Amino acid sequence: MRLYIITIHIIILSCFNVHGQELQLQIQKGFQTGNVNVLSAHFNERFQLTILDSDYRLSKAQGTEIMRDFFKKYPPVSYTVLFKGDKKDSNFTVGKLVTRSDVFRITIFFGKTDSKNLIHLLEIEKENESEF
């Protein structure tokens, strides 16, 4: 019986880990390709977006349009995850987005909403490559 309970715990934990890995891969794909639909699927209904020098508290639909405009202005070339951290109910990712004209530092904070990890804060800052 004890072995059965341990096995169930391992299966449940690995499911959460797979979901977290899938989320990270989808976010990475969204930034690599400039696919706003992939990214916006993970926006919370209301979230904070800091993009360059502007700070917004907006809806998922508004955030989608702002990101669509961002990717039109800055078509992505590559996106690399620099590091990530996990806590019980939240986690974060910091990445480097290289576009045709600039390099950006992308910081994403996820929070649990209805047992899903969703983007609660997305920060996009222009950086020099040497600062990474």
C-alpha positions in Angstrom: 0.0 0.0 0.0 2.8 2.4 0.9 4.5 1.7 -2.4 1.3 2.4 -4.2 0.9 5.8 -2.5 4.5 6.7 -3.3 4.0 5.7 -6.9 0.9 7.9 -7.2 2.8 10.9 -5.7 5.6 10.5 -8.3 3.2 10.3 -11.2 1.3 13.5 -10.0 4.6 15.4 -9.5 5.9 14.4 -12.9 2.7 15.6 -14.5 3.1 19.0 -12.9 6.7 19.1 -14.1 5.8 18.1 -17.7 3.1 20.9 -17.7 5.7 23.4 -16.5 8.2 22.3 -19.2 5.4 22.5 -21.9 4.6 26.0 -20.7 8.2 27.1 -20.9 8.6 25.5 -24.4 5.5 27.3 -25.7 6.6 30.6 -24.3 10.0 30.1 -25.9 8.4 29.2 -29.2 6.2 32.3 -29.0 9.1 34.6 -28.6 11.4 32.8 -31.1 8.7 33.1 -33.8 6.9 36.2 -32.8 3.7 34.2 -32.5 1.4 36.4 -30.4 -1.3 33.7 -30.2 1.0 31.3 -28.5 2.0 33.9 -26.0 -1.4 35.3 -25.3 -2.8 31.9 -24.6 -0.8 32.1 -21.4 -1.7 35.7 -20.4 -3.8 36.1 -17.3 -7.2 37.8 -18.0 -5.6 41.0 -16.5 -1.9 41.3 -16.3 0.9 43.9 -16.1 3.0 44.6 -19.2 6.1 46.8 -19.0 7.4 47.3 -22.5 10.4 49.6 -23.0 9.5 52.7 -21.0 5.7 52.1 -20.8 3.9 50.4 -18.0 0.4 49.0 -18.5 -2.2 47.1 -16.5 -4.4 45.6 -19.1 -6.7 42.9 -20.4 -5.5 39.8 -22.3 -6.9 41.3 -25.5 -5.1 44.6 -25.1 -1.9 42.8 -24.3 -2.2 40.7 -27.4 -2.5 43.8 -29.6 0.5 45.5 -27.9 2.6 42.4 -28.4 1.5 42.1 -32.0 2.7 45.7 -32.6 6.0 44.9 -30.8 6.7 41.9 -33.0 5.9 43.9 -36.1 8.4 46.6 -35.1 11.0 44.1 -33.8 10.8 40.8 -35.7 12.5 38.1 -33.6 15.7 36.3 -34.7 16.2 34.2 -31.5 15.1 33.8 -27.9 17.2 32.1 -25.2 16.1 31.3 -21.6 18.9 32.7 -19.4 17.5 31.4 -16.1 14.3 30.5 -14.3 13.1 30.1 -10.8 10.3 28.2 -9.2 8.3 28.6 -6.0 5.2 26.9 -4.7 2.6 29.1 -6.4 4.7 31.1 -8.8 7.7 31.1 -11.0 9.7 33.3 -13.3 11.8 33.2 -16.4 14.4 35.6 -17.7 15.4 35.4 -21.3 17.2 37.2 -24.1 15.3 38.2 -27.3 17.4 39.0 -30.3 15.5 40.9 -33.0 16.7 42.2 -36.3 17.5 45.6 -34.8 17.9 45.2 -31.0 18.4 42.9 -28.1 15.9 42.7 -25.3 15.8 41.3 -21.8 12.5 39.5 -21.2 11.3 38.8 -17.7 8.1 36.8 -17.1 6.4 36.2 -13.8 3.9 33.4 -13.7 1.2 32.9 -11.0 -1.3 30.2 -10.4 -4.9 31.0 -11.5 -7.4 28.3 -11.2 -4.5 25.7 -11.0 -2.9 27.0 -14.2 0.3 28.9 -14.4 -0.4 32.2 -16.3 1.6 35.3 -17.1 0.9 38.0 -14.5 3.8 40.2 -15.4 5.8 40.6 -18.6 8.7 43.0 -18.8 10.5 43.8 -22.0 13.6 46.0 -21.6 16.1 47.0 -24.3 19.6 45.9 -23.5 23.1 45.9 -24.9 24.4 42.4 -25.7 27.4 43.0 -23.5 25.2 43.4 -20.5 24.0 39.8 -20.5 
